[in-house]
Amino acid sequence: MHTDQPNQLHKRFFEIPNLKYAMSFAWFQKGSVIQNLLHQLKYEGNEAIGVLLGELYGDQLSDIYSEKWDIITAVPIHIKKRRQRGFNQSHRIAEGLSHRLSIPFVPLLEKSVHKRSQTRKHRIDRFSNVESTFQLKKASTSLKGKRILLVDDVLTTGATVQACSEPLQKAGAEISIVTISATKN
């Protein structure tokens, strides 16, 4: 899934202007090892799995995409969800990527509105559920001309990462997207 040409994932994001890359570590399959690992990370609190997955993916990316990004950031979760879970799973993945790629991880975004989980929503509902829910943190540095690697755990429709990319692009950043798993829509 690594190429400079638009791939199957990249084509899902036709509404993100100037998207540089869209990549995923693995295709999502029910009952797969990746699904099990992500479940342990997200619902069983095994944070180390997130860092490990990020490091493994970082090893692959470092061979292909050396020095392509200035900052790694991750899809945020609402503060209520973070308090409940104790951590943000996408942040842990981003930390592993940051470690392996030697690129700083900076949480640039915040989720300003607490919405229900996307897990059981249909495609159209997912896009309307996340519309205008993400914004830049107040203390964010200038992003004009910066190459940002946006990290999420699982990509289904792309609604969440699309919503996260909007404030980053409005601030003048070039966006690339990576996830650990992606569905084949």
Buried (B, 14 or more C-beta within 10 A) or exposed (E): BEEEEBBEBBEBBEEBEEBBBBBBBBBBEEEEEBBEBBEBBBEEEBBEBBBBBBBBBBEBBBEEBEEBBBBBBBBBBBEEBBEEBEBBBBBBBBBBBBBBBEBEBBBBBBBEEEBEEBEEBEEEBBBEBBBEBBBBBEEBEEBEEBBBBBBBBBBBBBBBBBBBBBBBBEBEBBBBBBBBBBBEE
